[in-house]
């Protein structure tokens, strides 16, 4: 399924899945690390789900976002 960038702030970016039932948000922490959240609504055909991972740098965060966009991290 396709993803599009839906929000873009100074310290965060959010992508929304084309059906609107899931989002991925990447944000920078105050300590310089990064957090990536995957949030799937309970209305989604595959059911609700949430996952959060903390990574050390932007490159790792971007790799995680890309992985979650191609393979649902809840399944």
PDB file of N, H, CA, C and O in Angstrom:
ATOM      1  N   UNK A   1       0.849  -1.172   0.000  1.00  0.00           N
ATOM      2  CA  UNK A   1       0.000   0.000   0.000  1.00  0.00           C
ATOM      3  C   UNK A   1       0.898   1.240   0.000  1.00  0.00           C
ATOM      4  O   UNK A   1       1.996   1.217   0.556  1.00  0.00           O
ATOM      5  N   UNK A   2       0.439   2.288  -0.609  1.00  0.00           N
ATOM      6  H   UNK A   2      -0.452   2.307  -1.061  1.00  0.00           H
ATOM      7  CA  UNK A   2       1.216   3.528  -0.715  1.00  0.00           C
ATOM      8  C   UNK A   2       1.092   4.379   0.550  1.00  0.00           C
ATOM      9  O   UNK A   2       0.099   4.308   1.274  1.00  0.00           O
ATOM     10  N   UNK A   3       2.122   5.181   0.795  1.00  0.00           N
ATOM     11  H   UNK A   3       2.929   5.240   0.208  1.00  0.00           H
ATOM     12  CA  UNK A   3       2.160   6.122   1.911  1.00  0.00           C
ATOM     13  C   UNK A   3       2.444   7.508   1.366  1.00  0.00           C
ATOM     14  O   UNK A   3       3.170   7.659   0.383  1.00  0.00           O
ATOM     15  N   UNK A   4       1.866   8.534   2.011  1.00  0.00           N
ATOM     16  H   UNK A   4       1.277   8.412   2.809  1.00  0.00           H
ATOM     17  CA  UNK A   4       2.165   9.910   1.612  1.00  0.00           C
ATOM     18  C   UNK A   4       2.492  10.727   2.857  1.00  0.00           C
ATOM     19  O   UNK A   4       1.963  10.489   3.943  1.00  0.00           O
ATOM     20  N   UNK A   5       3.367  11.681   2.667  1.00  0.00           N
ATOM     21  H   UNK A   5       3.797  11.875   1.785  1.00  0.00           H
ATOM     22  CA  UNK A   5       3.758  12.557   3.770  1.00  0.00           C
ATOM     23  C   UNK A   5       2.577  13.467   4.078  1.00  0.00           C
ATOM     24  O   UNK A   5       2.105  14.195   3.205  1.00  0.00           O
ATOM     25  N   UNK A   6       2.098  13.425   5.325  1.00  0.00           N
ATOM     26  H   UNK A   6       2.481  12.834   6.034  1.00  0.00           H
ATOM     27  CA  UNK A   6       0.903  14.194   5.680  1.00  0.00           C
ATOM     28  C   UNK A   6       1.205  15.368   6.604  1.00  0.00           C
ATOM     29  O   UNK A   6       0.445  16.336   6.639  1.00  0.00           O
ATOM     30  N   UNK A   7       2.303  15.294   7.351  1.00  0.00           N
ATOM     31  H   UNK A   7       2.920  14.508   7.323  1.00  0.00           H
ATOM     32  CA  UNK A   7       2.721  16.403   8.219  1.00  0.00           C
ATOM     33  C   UNK A   7       4.229  16.498   8.171  1.00  0.00           C
ATOM     34  O   UNK A   7       4.926  15.489   8.062  1.00  0.00           O
ATOM     35  N   UNK A   8       4.719  17.707   8.254  1.00  0.00           N
ATOM     36  H   UNK A   8       4.152  18.526   8.343  1.00  0.00           H
ATOM     37  CA  UNK A   8       6.159  17.908   8.195  1.00  0.00           C
ATOM     38  C   UNK A   8       6.513  19.076   9.094  1.00  0.00           C
ATOM     39  O   UNK A   8       6.272  20.230   8.738  1.00  0.00           O
ATOM     40  N   UNK A   9       7.082  18.792  10.251  1.00  0.00           N
ATOM     41  H   UNK A   9       7.278  17.855  10.540  1.00  0.00           H
ATOM     42  CA  UNK A   9       7.484  19.832  11.187  1.00  0.00           C
ATOM     43  C   UNK A   9       8.995  19.871  11.319  1.00  0.00           C
ATOM     44  O   UNK A   9       9.701  19.113  10.654  1.00  0.00           O
ATOM     45  N   UNK A  10       9.484  20.737  12.157  1.00  0.00           N
ATOM     46  H   UNK A  10       8.911  21.353  12.697  1.00  0.00           H
ATOM     47  CA  UNK A  10      10.923  20.853  12.337  1.00  0.00           C
ATOM     48  C   UNK A  10      11.533  19.603  12.952  1.00  0.00           C
ATOM     49  O   UNK A  10      12.623  19.188  12.558  1.00  0.00           O
ATOM     50  N   UNK A  11      10.849  19.006  13.905  1.00  0.00           N
ATOM     51  H   UNK A  11       9.963  19.344  14.224  1.00  0.00           H
ATOM     52  CA  UNK A  11      11.408  17.851  14.598  1.00  0.00           C
ATOM     53  C   UNK A  11      10.624  16.567  14.340  1.00  0.00           C
ATOM     54  O   UNK A  11      10.924  15.538  14.944  1.00  0.00           O
ATOM     55  N   UNK A  12       9.634  16.605  13.461  1.00  0.00           N
ATOM     56  H   UNK A  12       9.390  17.441  12.970  1.00  0.00           H
ATOM     57  CA  UNK A  12       8.861  15.395  13.185  1.00  0.00           C
ATOM     58  C   UNK A  12       8.351  15.379  11.752  1.00  0.00           C
ATOM     59  O   UNK A  12       8.214  16.417  11.103  1.00  0.00           O
ATOM     60  N   UNK A  13       8.073  14.162  11.279  1.00  0.00           N
ATOM     61  H   UNK A  13       8.184  13.319  11.806  1.00  0.00           H
ATOM     62  CA  UNK A  13       7.432  13.946   9.982  1.00  0.00           C
ATOM     63  C   UNK A  13       6.420  12.824  10.183  1.00  0.00           C
ATOM     64  O   UNK A  13       6.682  11.863  10.906  1.00  0.00           O
ATOM     65  N   UNK A  14       5.261  12.952   9.537  1.00  0.00           N
ATOM     66  H   UNK A  14       5.048  13.733   8.950  1.00  0.00           H
ATOM     67  CA  UNK A  14       4.245  11.907   9.626  1.00  0.00           C
ATOM     68  C   UNK A  14       3.831  11.490   8.226  1.00  0.00           C
ATOM     69  O   UNK A  14       3.674  12.327   7.337  1.00  0.00           O
ATOM     70  N   UNK A  15       3.653  10.174   8.036  1.00  0.00           N
ATOM     71  H   UNK A  15       3.781   9.494   8.759  1.00  0.00           H
ATOM     72  CA  UNK A  15       3.163   9.617   6.785  1.00  0.00           C
ATOM     73  C   UNK A  15       1.832   8.938   7.062  1.00  0.00           C
ATOM     74  O   UNK A  15       1.643   8.340   8.121  1.00  0.00           O
ATOM     75  N   UNK A  16       0.903   9.029   6.107  1.00  0.00           N
ATOM     76  H   UNK A  16       1.056   9.514   5.246  1.00  0.00           H
ATOM     77  CA  UNK A  16      -0.400   8.389   6.225  1.00  0.00           C
ATOM     78  C   UNK A  16      -0.552   7.357   5.117  1.00  0.00           C
ATOM     79  O   UNK A  16      -0.243   7.622   3.955  1.00  0.00           O
ATOM     80  N   UNK A  17      -1.031   6.184   5.493  1.00  0.00           N
ATOM     81  H   UNK A  17      -1.282   5.969   6.437  1.00  0.00           H
ATOM     82  CA  UNK A  17      -1.272   5.122   4.513  1.00  0.00           C
ATOM     83  C   UNK A  17      -2.421   5.541   3.610  1.00  0.00           C
ATOM     84  O   UNK A  17      -3.325   6.251   4.052  1.00  0.00           O
ATOM     85  N   UNK A  18      -2.402   5.116   2.363  1.00  0.00           N
ATOM     86  H   UNK A  18      -1.669   4.540   2.004  1.00  0.00           H
ATOM     87  CA  UNK A  18      -3.385   5.584   1.389  1.00  0.00           C
ATOM     88  C   UNK A  18      -4.832   5.333   1.783  1.00  0.00           C
ATOM     89  O   UNK A  18      -5.714   6.082   1.362  1.00  0.00           O
ATOM     90  N   UNK A  19      -5.104   4.301   2.582  1.00  0.00           N
ATOM     91  H   UNK A  19      -4.388   3.694   2.924  1.00  0.00           H
ATOM     92  CA  UNK A  19      -6.484   4.056   3.011  1.00  0.00           C
ATOM     93  C   UNK A  19      -6.868   4.882   4.238  1.00  0.00           C
ATOM     94  O   UNK A  19      -8.028   4.876   4.649  1.00  0.00           O
ATOM     95  N   UNK A  20      -5.900   5.592   4.825  1.00  0.00           N
ATOM     96  H   UNK A  20      -4.957   5.597   4.491  1.00  0.00           H
ATOM     97  CA  UNK A  20      -6.165   6.457   5.969  1.00  0.00           C
ATOM     98  C   UNK A  20      -6.240   5.753   7.312  1.00  0.00           C
ATOM     99  O   UNK A  20      -6.514   6.398   8.324  1.00  0.00           O
ATOM    100  N   UNK A  21      -6.005   4.453   7.349  1.00  0.00           N
ATOM    101  H   UNK A  21      -5.782   3.929   6.526  1.00  0.00           H
ATOM    102  CA  UNK A  21      -6.149   3.695   8.586  1.00  0.00           C
ATOM    103  C   UNK A  21      -4.862   3.542   9.394  1.00  0.00           C
ATOM    104  O   UNK A  21      -4.882   2.954  10.475  1.00  0.00           O
ATOM    105  N   UNK A  22      -3.740   4.063   8.884  1.00  0.00           N
ATOM    106  H   UNK A  22      -3.724   4.541   8.006  1.00  0.00           H
ATOM    107  CA  UNK A  22      -2.484   3.917   9.621  1.00  0.00           C
ATOM    108  C   UNK A  22      -1.593   5.133   9.383  1.00  0.00           C
ATOM    109  O   UNK A  22      -1.631   5.756   8.322  1.00  0.00           O
ATOM    110  N   UNK A  23      -0.795   5.452  10.392  1.00  0.00           N
ATOM    111  H   UNK A  23      -0.764   4.946  11.254  1.00  0.00           H
ATOM    112  CA  UNK A  23       0.191   6.530  10.276  1.00  0.00           C
ATOM    113  C   UNK A  23       1.524   6.058  10.856  1.00  0.00           C
ATOM    114  O   UNK A  23       1.583   5.194  11.731  1.00  0.00           O
ATOM    115  N   UNK A  24       2.576   6.656  10.336  1.00  0.00           N
ATOM    116  H   UNK A  24       2.528   7.358   9.625  1.00  0.00           H
ATOM    117  CA  UNK A  24       3.919   6.475  10.880  1.00  0.00           C
ATOM    118  C   UNK A  24       4.443   7.866  11.175  1.00  0.00           C
ATOM    119  O   UNK A  24       4.360   8.762  10.334  1.00  0.00           O
ATOM    120  N   UNK A  25       4.979   8.045  12.365  1.00  0.00           N
ATOM    121  H   UNK A  25       5.047   7.318  13.048  1.00  0.00           H
ATOM    122  CA  UNK A  25       5.537   9.348  12.744  1.00  0.00           C
ATOM    123  C   UNK A  25       6.963   9.158  13.227  1.00  0.00           C
ATOM    124  O   UNK A  25       7.251   8.299  14.061  1.00  0.00           O
ATOM    125  N   UNK A  26       7.849   9.983  12.680  1.00  0.00           N
ATOM    126  H   UNK A  26       7.615  10.680  12.003  1.00  0.00           H
ATOM    127  CA  UNK A  26       9.253  10.005  13.095  1.00  0.00           C
ATOM    128  C   UNK A  26       9.509  11.344  13.767  1.00  0.00           C
ATOM    129  O   UNK A  26       9.240  12.397  13.188  1.00  0.00           O
ATOM    130  N   UNK A  27      10.034  11.304  15.003  1.00  0.00           N
ATOM    131  H   UNK A  27      10.252  10.449  15.474  1.00  0.00           H
ATOM    132  CA  UNK A  27      10.311  12.565  15.690  1.00  0.00           C
ATOM    133  C   UNK A  27      11.644  12.494  16.423  1.00  0.00           C
ATOM    134  O   UNK A  27      12.092  11.427  16.841  1.00  0.00           O
ATOM    135  N   UNK A  28      12.254  13.649  16.563  1.00  0.00           N
ATOM    136  H   UNK A  28      11.889  14.515  16.223  1.00  0.00           H
ATOM    137  CA  UNK A  28      13.512  13.730  17.277  1.00  0.00           C
ATOM    138  C   UNK A  28      13.257  13.995  18.749  1.00  0.00           C
ATOM    139  O   UNK A  28      12.407  14.809  19.109  1.00  0.00           O
ATOM    140  N   UNK A  29      13.994  13.305  19.588  1.00  0.00           N
ATOM    141  H   UNK A  29      14.684  12.643  19.296  1.00  0.00           H
ATOM    142  CA  UNK A  29      13.895  13.482  21.036  1.00  0.00           C
ATOM    143  C   UNK A  29      14.784  14.638  21.471  1.00  0.00           C
ATOM    144  O   UNK A  29      15.667  15.068  20.728  1.00  0.00           O
ATOM    145  N   UNK A  30      14.549  15.131  22.666  1.00  0.00           N
ATOM    146  H   UNK A  30      13.832  14.782  23.269  1.00  0.00           H
ATOM    147  CA  UNK A  30      15.344  16.230  23.211  1.00  0.00           C
ATOM    148  C   UNK A  30      16.811  15.847  23.383  1.00  0.00           C
ATOM    149  O   UNK A  30      17.689  16.708  23.318  1.00  0.00           O
ATOM    150  N   UNK A  31      17.082  14.553  23.603  1.00  0.00           N
ATOM    151  H   UNK A  31      16.369  13.854  23.656  1.00  0.00           H
ATOM    152  CA  UNK A  31      18.460  14.096  23.780  1.00  0.00           C
ATOM    153  C   UNK A  31      19.173  13.824  22.462  1.00  0.00           C
ATOM    154  O   UNK A  31      20.317  13.370  22.460  1.00  0.00           O
ATOM    155  N   UNK A  32      18.506  14.097  21.339  1.00  0.00           N
ATOM    156  H   UNK A  32      17.577  14.466  21.341  1.00  0.00           H
ATOM    157  CA  UNK A  32      19.115  13.906  20.021  1.00  0.00           C
ATOM    158  C   UNK A  32      18.778  12.580  19.372  1.00  0.00           C
ATOM    159  O   UNK A  32      19.021  12.411  18.178  1.00  0.00           O
ATOM    160  N   UNK A  33      18.223  11.626  20.122  1.00  0.00           N
ATOM    161  H   UNK A  33      18.026  11.763  21.093  1.00  0.00           H
ATOM    162  CA  UNK A  33      17.796  10.349  19.561  1.00  0.00           C
ATOM    163  C   UNK A  33      16.505  10.520  18.769  1.00  0.00           C
ATOM    164  O   UNK A  33      15.970  11.624  18.664  1.00  0.00           O
ATOM    165  N   UNK A  34      16.021   9.438  18.224  1.00  0.00           N
ATOM    166  H   UNK A  34      16.456   8.541  18.309  1.00  0.00           H
ATOM    167  CA  UNK A  34      14.803   9.469  17.405  1.00  0.00           C
ATOM    168  C   UNK A  34      13.828   8.407  17.866  1.00  0.00           C
ATOM    169  O   UNK A  34      14.231   7.361  18.376  1.00  0.00           O
ATOM    170  N   UNK A  35      12.535   8.679  17.684  1.00  0.00           N
ATOM    171  H   UNK A  35      12.208   9.528  17.270  1.00  0.00           H
ATOM    172  CA  UNK A  35      11.474   7.732  17.989  1.00  0.00           C
ATOM    173  C   UNK A  35      10.602   7.603  16.746  1.00  0.00           C
ATOM    174  O   UNK A  35      10.277   8.594  16.092  1.00  0.00           O
ATOM    175  N   UNK A  36      10.228   6.360  16.431  1.00  0.00           N
ATOM    176  H   UNK A  36      10.492   5.555  16.962  1.00  0.00           H
ATOM    177  CA  UNK A  36       9.329   6.097  15.311  1.00  0.00           C
ATOM    178  C   UNK A  36       8.107   5.380  15.868  1.00  0.00           C
ATOM    179  O   UNK A  36       8.231   4.377  16.572  1.00  0.00           O
ATOM    180  N   UNK A  37       6.922   5.900  15.548  1.00  0.00           N
ATOM    181  H   UNK A  37       6.820   6.714  14.976  1.00  0.00           H
ATOM    182  CA  UNK A  37       5.648   5.337  16.004  1.00  0.00           C
ATOM    183  C   UNK A  37       4.879   4.808  14.787  1.00  0.00           C
ATOM    184  O   UNK A  37       4.857   5.443  13.733  1.00  0.00           O
ATOM    185  N   UNK A  38       4.263   3.661  14.943  1.00  0.00           N
ATOM    186  H   UNK A  38       4.281   3.145  15.799  1.00  0.00           H
ATOM    187  CA  UNK A  38       3.329   3.128  13.949  1.00  0.00           C
ATOM    188  C   UNK A  38       1.993   3.004  14.656  1.00  0.00           C
ATOM    189  O   UNK A  38       1.907   2.367  15.706  1.00  0.00           O
ATOM    190  N   UNK A  39       0.952   3.601  14.098  1.00  0.00           N
ATOM    191  H   UNK A  39       1.023   4.118  13.245  1.00  0.00           H
ATOM    192  CA  UNK A  39      -0.365   3.586  14.736  1.00  0.00           C
ATOM    193  C   UNK A  39      -1.412   3.193  13.699  1.00  0.00           C
ATOM    194  O   UNK A  39      -1.614   3.892  12.707  1.00  0.00           O
ATOM    195  N   UNK A  40      -2.075   2.064  13.944  1.00  0.00           N
ATOM    196  H   UNK A  40      -1.911   1.496  14.751  1.00  0.00           H
ATOM    197  CA  UNK A  40      -3.124   1.594  13.041  1.00  0.00           C
ATOM    198  C   UNK A  40      -4.447   1.660  13.773  1.00  0.00           C
ATOM    199  O   UNK A  40      -4.576   1.120  14.872  1.00  0.00           O
ATOM    200  N   UNK A  41      -5.429   2.315  13.182  1.00  0.00           N
ATOM    201  H   UNK A  41      -5.324   2.754  12.290  1.00  0.00           H
ATOM    202  CA  UNK A  41      -6.737   2.510  13.801  1.00  0.00           C
ATOM    203  C   UNK A  41      -7.499   1.200  13.971  1.00  0.00           C
ATOM    204  O   UNK A  41      -7.294   0.253  13.211  1.00  0.00           O
ATOM    205  N   UNK A  42      -8.374   1.150  14.964  1.00  0.00           N
ATOM    206  H   UNK A  42      -8.540   1.919  15.581  1.00  0.00           H
ATOM    207  CA  UNK A  42      -9.162  -0.061  15.184  1.00  0.00           C
ATOM    208  C   UNK A  42     -10.130  -0.327  14.042  1.00  0.00           C
ATOM    209  O   UNK A  42     -10.589  -1.459  13.889  1.00  0.00           O
ATOM    210  N   UNK A  43     -10.459   0.692  13.225  1.00  0.00           N
ATOM    211  H   UNK A  43     -10.086   1.611  13.349  1.00  0.00           H
ATOM    212  CA  UNK A  43     -11.351   0.507  12.087  1.00  0.00           C
ATOM    213  C   UNK A  43     -10.650  -0.174  10.905  1.00  0.00           C
ATOM    214  O   UNK A  43     -11.315  -0.587   9.955  1.00  0.00           O
ATOM    215  N   UNK A  44      -9.344  -0.294  10.949  1.00  0.00           N
ATOM    216  H   UNK A  44      -8.804   0.042  11.721  1.00  0.00           H
ATOM    217  CA  UNK A  44      -8.597  -0.904   9.848  1.00  0.00           C
ATOM    218  C   UNK A  44      -9.037  -2.355   9.664  1.00  0.00           C
ATOM    219  O   UNK A  44      -9.326  -3.044  10.642  1.00  0.00           O
ATOM    220  N   UNK A  45      -9.089  -2.820   8.419  1.00  0.00           N
ATOM    221  H   UNK A  45      -8.854  -2.260   7.624  1.00  0.00           H
ATOM    222  CA  UNK A  45      -9.514  -4.204   8.166  1.00  0.00           C
ATOM    223  C   UNK A  45      -8.698  -5.238   8.950  1.00  0.00           C
ATOM    224  O   UNK A  45      -9.235  -6.271   9.348  1.00  0.00           O
ATOM    225  N   UNK A  46      -7.414  -4.972   9.173  1.00  0.00           N
ATOM    226  H   UNK A  46      -6.977  -4.133   8.849  1.00  0.00           H
ATOM    227  CA  UNK A  46      -6.563  -5.907   9.890  1.00  0.00           C
ATOM    228  C   UNK A  46      -6.560  -5.667  11.399  1.00  0.00           C
ATOM    229  O   UNK A  46      -5.832  -6.338  12.131  1.00  0.00           O
ATOM    230  N   UNK A  47      -7.370  -4.717  11.868  1.00  0.00           N
ATOM    231  H   UNK A  47      -7.961  -4.172  11.274  1.00  0.00           H
ATOM    232  CA  UNK A  47      -7.473  -4.438  13.297  1.00  0.00           C
ATOM    233  C   UNK A  47      -6.476  -3.389  13.762  1.00  0.00           C
ATOM    234  O   UNK A  47      -5.606  -2.962  13.003  1.00  0.00           O
ATOM    235  N   UNK A  48      -6.611  -2.983  15.000  1.00  0.00           N
ATOM    236  H   UNK A  48      -7.318  -3.330  15.616  1.00  0.00           H
ATOM    237  CA  UNK A  48      -5.772  -1.917  15.527  1.00  0.00           C
ATOM    238  C   UNK A  48      -4.391  -2.441  15.916  1.00  0.00           C
ATOM    239  O   UNK A  48      -4.187  -3.639  16.108  1.00  0.00           O
ATOM    240  N   UNK A  49      -3.466  -1.515  16.023  1.00  0.00           N
ATOM    241  H   UNK A  49      -3.632  -0.541  15.867  1.00  0.00           H
ATOM    242  CA  UNK A  49      -2.129  -1.882  16.457  1.00  0.00           C
ATOM    243  C   UNK A  49      -1.292  -0.639  16.691  1.00  0.00           C
ATOM    244  O   UNK A  49      -1.544   0.422  16.119  1.00  0.00           O
ATOM    245  N   UNK A  50      -0.297  -0.794  17.539  1.00  0.00           N
ATOM    246  H   UNK A  50      -0.093  -1.655  18.003  1.00  0.00           H
ATOM    247  CA  UNK A  50       0.597   0.320  17.845  1.00  0.00           C
ATOM    248  C   UNK A  50       1.982  -0.245  18.116  1.00  0.00           C
ATOM    249  O   UNK A  50       2.136  -1.276  18.771  1.00  0.00           O
ATOM    250  N   UNK A  51       2.980   0.448  17.601  1.00  0.00           N
ATOM    251  H   UNK A  51       2.855   1.286  17.070  1.00  0.00           H
ATOM    252  CA  UNK A  51       4.365   0.063  17.869  1.00  0.00           C
ATOM    253  C   UNK A  51       5.212   1.320  17.964  1.00  0.00           C
ATOM    254  O   UNK A  51       4.995   2.288  17.234  1.00  0.00           O
ATOM    255  N   UNK A  52       6.171   1.296  18.865  1.00  0.00           N
ATOM    256  H   UNK A  52       6.348   0.510  19.458  1.00  0.00           H
ATOM    257  CA  UNK A  52       7.068   2.433  19.071  1.00  0.00           C
ATOM    258  C   UNK A  52       8.472   1.896  19.256  1.00  0.00           C
ATOM    259  O   UNK A  52       8.704   0.966  20.028  1.00  0.00           O
ATOM    260  N   UNK A  53       9.408   2.501  18.531  1.00  0.00           N
ATOM    261  H   UNK A  53       9.220   3.257  17.904  1.00  0.00           H
ATOM    262  CA  UNK A  53      10.808   2.119  18.699  1.00  0.00           C
ATOM    263  C   UNK A  53      11.671   3.361  18.777  1.00  0.00           C
ATOM    264  O   UNK A  53      11.435   4.356  18.092  1.00  0.00           O
ATOM    265  N   UNK A  54      12.679   3.275  19.633  1.00  0.00           N
ATOM    266  H   UNK A  54      12.870   2.466  20.189  1.00  0.00           H
ATOM    267  CA  UNK A  54      13.646   4.359  19.787  1.00  0.00           C
ATOM    268  C   UNK A  54      14.938   3.937  19.098  1.00  0.00           C
ATOM    269  O   UNK A  54      15.408   2.814  19.282  1.00  0.00           O
ATOM    270  N   UNK A  55      15.515   4.848  18.298  1.00  0.00           N
ATOM    271  H   UNK A  55      15.133   5.760  18.149  1.00  0.00           H
ATOM    272  CA  UNK A  55      16.765   4.575  17.599  1.00  0.00           C
ATOM    273  C   UNK A  55      17.736   5.726  17.832  1.00  0.00           C
ATOM    274  O   UNK A  55      17.339   6.808  18.264  1.00  0.00           O
ATOM    275  N   UNK A  56      19.003   5.485  17.545  1.00  0.00           N
ATOM    276  H   UNK A  56      19.326   4.606  17.194  1.00  0.00           H
ATOM    277  CA  UNK A  56      20.052   6.450  17.887  1.00  0.00           C
ATOM    278  C   UNK A  56      20.167   7.628  16.935  1.00  0.00           C
ATOM    279  O   UNK A  56      20.501   8.734  17.360  1.00  0.00           O
ATOM    280  N   UNK A  57      19.890   7.406  15.631  1.00  0.00           N
ATOM    281  H   UNK A  57      19.618   6.508  15.285  1.00  0.00           H
ATOM    282  CA  UNK A  57      20.143   8.491  14.680  1.00  0.00           C
ATOM    283  C   UNK A  57      19.090   8.544  13.584  1.00  0.00           C
ATOM    284  O   UNK A  57      18.255   7.649  13.454  1.00  0.00           O
ATOM    285  N   UNK A  58      19.153   9.620  12.795  1.00  0.00           N
ATOM    286  H   UNK A  58      19.832  10.346  12.901  1.00  0.00           H
ATOM    287  CA  UNK A  58      18.169   9.847  11.735  1.00  0.00           C
ATOM    288  C   UNK A  58      18.216   8.752  10.683  1.00  0.00           C
ATOM    289  O   UNK A  58      17.170   8.329  10.192  1.00  0.00           O
ATOM    290  N   UNK A  59      19.396   8.288  10.330  1.00  0.00           N
ATOM    291  H   UNK A  59      20.246   8.631  10.729  1.00  0.00           H
ATOM    292  CA  UNK A  59      19.513   7.227   9.324  1.00  0.00           C
ATOM    293  C   UNK A  59      18.770   5.964   9.765  1.00  0.00           C
ATOM    294  O   UNK A  59      18.049   5.359   8.972  1.00  0.00           O
ATOM    295  N   UNK A  60      18.944   5.571  11.016  1.00  0.00           N
ATOM    296  H   UNK A  60      19.531   6.063  11.660  1.00  0.00           H
ATOM    297  CA  UNK A  60      18.250   4.396  11.543  1.00  0.00           C
ATOM    298  C   UNK A  60      16.741   4.629  11.572  1.00  0.00           C
ATOM    299  O   UNK A  60      15.968   3.715  11.287  1.00  0.00           O
ATOM    300  N   UNK A  61      16.323   5.837  11.911  1.00  0.00           N
ATOM    301  H   UNK A  61      16.952   6.580  12.142  1.00  0.00           H
ATOM    302  CA  UNK A  61      14.889   6.160  11.931  1.00  0.00           C
ATOM    303  C   UNK A  61      14.301   6.063  10.529  1.00  0.00           C
ATOM    304  O   UNK A  61      13.219   5.505  10.348  1.00  0.00           O
ATOM    305  N   UNK A  62      15.007   6.603   9.534  1.00  0.00           N
ATOM    306  H   UNK A  62      15.886   7.056   9.681  1.00  0.00           H
ATOM    307  CA  UNK A  62      14.524   6.538   8.154  1.00  0.00           C
ATOM    308  C   UNK A  62      14.452   5.095   7.651  1.00  0.00           C
ATOM    309  O   UNK A  62      13.521   4.735   6.931  1.00  0.00           O
ATOM    310  N   UNK A  63      15.423   4.274   8.025  1.00  0.00           N
ATOM    311  H   UNK A  63      16.180   4.566   8.609  1.00  0.00           H
ATOM    312  CA  UNK A  63      15.397   2.863   7.640  1.00  0.00           C
ATOM    313  C   UNK A  63      14.205   2.152   8.263  1.00  0.00           C
ATOM    314  O   UNK A  63      13.579   1.312   7.617  1.00  0.00           O
ATOM    315  N   UNK A  64      13.889   2.475   9.497  1.00  0.00           N
ATOM    316  H   UNK A  64      14.398   3.157  10.022  1.00  0.00           H
ATOM    317  CA  UNK A  64      12.747   1.874  10.175  1.00  0.00           C
ATOM    318  C   UNK A  64      11.437   2.302   9.521  1.00  0.00           C
ATOM    319  O   UNK A  64      10.546   1.478   9.314  1.00  0.00           O
ATOM    320  N   UNK A  65      11.318   3.580   9.200  1.00  0.00           N
ATOM    321  H   UNK A  65      12.042   4.249   9.369  1.00  0.00           H
ATOM    322  CA  UNK A  65      10.118   4.070   8.507  1.00  0.00           C
ATOM    323  C   UNK A  65       9.932   3.318   7.191  1.00  0.00           C
ATOM    324  O   UNK A  65       8.832   2.857   6.890  1.00  0.00           O
ATOM    325  N   UNK A  66      10.992   3.194   6.416  1.00  0.00           N
ATOM    326  H   UNK A  66      11.886   3.569   6.661  1.00  0.00           H
ATOM    327  CA  UNK A  66      10.911   2.502   5.122  1.00  0.00           C
ATOM    328  C   UNK A  66      10.501   1.036   5.299  1.00  0.00           C
ATOM    329  O   UNK A  66       9.681   0.515   4.544  1.00  0.00           O
ATOM    330  N   UNK A  67      11.079   0.388   6.298  1.00  0.00           N
ATOM    331  H   UNK A  67      11.746   0.811   6.911  1.00  0.00           H
ATOM    332  CA  UNK A  67      10.726  -1.015   6.560  1.00  0.00           C
ATOM    333  C   UNK A  67       9.259  -1.153   6.945  1.00  0.00           C
ATOM    334  O   UNK A  67       8.580  -2.068   6.480  1.00  0.00           O
ATOM    335  N   UNK A  68       8.768  -0.254   7.788  1.00  0.00           N
ATOM    336  H   UNK A  68       9.321   0.490   8.165  1.00  0.00           H
ATOM    337  CA  UNK A  68       7.383  -0.334   8.224  1.00  0.00           C
ATOM    338  C   UNK A  68       6.408   0.026   7.106  1.00  0.00           C
ATOM    339  O   UNK A  68       5.264  -0.428   7.119  1.00  0.00           O
ATOM    340  N   UNK A  69       6.836   0.822   6.155  1.00  0.00           N
ATOM    341  H   UNK A  69       7.766   1.190   6.144  1.00  0.00           H
ATOM    342  CA  UNK A  69       5.967   1.158   5.028  1.00  0.00           C
ATOM    343  C   UNK A  69       5.819  -0.019   4.065  1.00  0.00           C
ATOM    344  O   UNK A  69       4.819  -0.120   3.355  1.00  0.00           O
ATOM    345  N   UNK A  70       6.806  -0.901   4.041  1.00  0.00           N
ATOM    346  H   UNK A  70       7.618  -0.819   4.618  1.00  0.00           H
ATOM    347  CA  UNK A  70       6.744  -2.038   3.107  1.00  0.00           C
ATOM    348  C   UNK A  70       6.252  -3.318   3.775  1.00  0.00           C
ATOM    349  O   UNK A  70       5.823  -4.246   3.089  1.00  0.00           O
ATOM    350  N   UNK A  71       6.309  -3.378   5.099  1.00  0.00           N
ATOM    351  H   UNK A  71       6.657  -2.624   5.656  1.00  0.00           H
ATOM    352  CA  UNK A  71       5.863  -4.566   5.827  1.00  0.00           C
ATOM    353  C   UNK A  71       5.267  -4.131   7.160  1.00  0.00           C
ATOM    354  O   UNK A  71       5.966  -3.560   7.997  1.00  0.00           O
ATOM    355  N   UNK A  72       3.998  -4.393   7.357  1.00  0.00           N
ATOM    356  H   UNK A  72       3.430  -4.857   6.677  1.00  0.00           H
ATOM    357  CA  UNK A  72       3.294  -3.985   8.580  1.00  0.00           C
ATOM    358  C   UNK A  72       4.021  -4.525   9.812  1.00  0.00           C
ATOM    359  O   UNK A  72       4.176  -5.740   9.936  1.00  0.00           O
ATOM    360  N   UNK A  73       4.475  -3.659  10.729  1.00  0.00           N
ATOM    361  H   UNK A  73       4.350  -2.672  10.628  1.00  0.00           H
ATOM    362  CA  UNK A  73       5.244  -4.130  11.888  1.00  0.00           C
ATOM    363  C   UNK A  73       4.402  -4.815  12.965  1.00  0.00           C
ATOM    364  O   UNK A  73       4.955  -5.339  13.932  1.00  0.00           O
ATOM    365  N   UNK A  74       3.094  -4.821  12.816  1.00  0.00           N
ATOM    366  H   UNK A  74       2.645  -4.395  12.031  1.00  0.00           H
ATOM    367  CA  UNK A  74       2.217  -5.423  13.813  1.00  0.00           C
ATOM    368  C   UNK A  74       1.948  -6.889  13.477  1.00  0.00           C
ATOM    369  O   UNK A  74       1.677  -7.690  14.372  1.00  0.00           O
ATOM    370  N   UNK A  75       2.019  -7.238  12.212  1.00  0.00           N
ATOM    371  H   UNK A  75       2.239  -6.587  11.485  1.00  0.00           H
ATOM    372  CA  UNK A  75       1.691  -8.618  11.796  1.00  0.00           C
ATOM    373  C   UNK A  75       2.696  -9.625  12.296  1.00  0.00           C
ATOM    374  O   UNK A  75       2.558 -10.819  12.031  1.00  0.00           O
TER     375      UNK A  75
END
